[in-house]
Amino acid sequence: MAVFRFLIPLVRNLHHRLRVSEVRAEASGVASIVMTGHDLDRLAAHGVQFFSWRFWSPGLRLEAHPYSLSAAPDGRSLRITVRNLGNGSHRLLGVQPGTRVFFEGPYGLFTASARTTGRAVLIGGGIGITPIRALLEDIDTPAGALTVILRGDDPEHVYLRREVEEICGRVGARLEVLVGLPPHEGHTWLPSAVFAAGQTISTLAPNIPDVDLFVCGPKPWAELVIRDAREAGIPAHRIHAERFDW
């Protein structure tokens, strides 16, 4: 317990010397925090994995925050994207460049290595789009074998949209952006207009029964996506979900 919980993280942090290098606003109440350090390629982290982060600034030193990477690691920097959802995340938006960062991780199995087929569909909702963006950079599929679906209540909530569009164009992925509020009944993950037009997960993405599905977003919303995916014929072992419960 002492070795793996305290000694190893301490040694790794002393070696990698992680600090905030940039805080960039992405939308109202949303910012990306970029961290740089020493020998980051030795972390062997993958896009979408998460770390527990502790920022050494007033009001944050005693708090550990679990956030997924919002860009695939490049060996030089790590990036997370934070939405203001409470006191802790609100303070994170004001963290200053140069702040020392203590981390534990990487953790998580929601990675491209979970894929079992040659085709994939990535679906992200709200702030859950940010890990999907990292996974998109990390996943390796032939051109035309990947579909990305982004979901937001309004255009401002389709976070990192331009980055996702650029990556999709580069790798030959098909992109669908769905904007609008759901029906009042709340029994679908789709916007009202899309649902009323008879669109389903099967019409939005080709060859649905033969894909691996990666879904990331708020838990109730993600559960609706998973329900539709199962009804469309995707077996449970090919549905990979990262549900945000905080």
Phi, psi and omega in degrees: 000313181296319182292309187278332183271331186237309188293309182298312176301323180295315180297316181296320181291323177295327181283313187280335173050058185282133177221153175291127178252336182202141170237116188239123178292132178253328179194178178299119179077013180226133179216149173262136178247118180258132181236138178237160182191202186251132175055041182292339177296339181281353177288338181055039179274155178239157175305139178086343174295158181239159176236161168262120188250138174231113184265127185273070175221161184307132179084355183239345187300327185267004183245131174255130184242121176275118177224139176282155173292141178252006172212145179297137180300139180247009180086349181243334184210162173232143182226136170238158177235125191244136175250141180287098181239008182172183184301315182297310181292329177298317179292328179297326181296340180258010181296145187259146173305141183097347180295133177288142182235127174259132185229157169227135181138190009279154178235161171108145179252004180279074184226171179298336181292347178284349184292140181241355181232176180273354182239151180213151173235127179248124180236123179232139179238132178059227180293344174293350175293329188294316173294327177298322177299320178293319179296321179302323178288333190264339187275146183239105178225156176295155177304132179089355182260005185231132176239134178241129179238121178252139184231127176215151178292332175209169184303327181294334181270006172267079189292144177059029185301314183297321178296317179297317179300318181295317181292318179301317178297323182288322185261358178078033179267148176275134184239131173238130177244119184247118184236137177139159180285150176285169175301156181301329181293335177068028184259013178218153177273356183269156172297156183305313184295321180292318180295317181293333179280000176085012178288146178222176177299330180288328179276336181279332181226133182285156173055039186306317182296344186252022183244164162266132180254129174244121182232137182217128179168187178304144189304309181300320179294315180298323178297324178292321177298314181297320178300314180294323180296318179295318179295333180278354174107006177281122179294153186303324184288351178252014175250118184242118188235142171238105184262132179268115182254005180239000000 
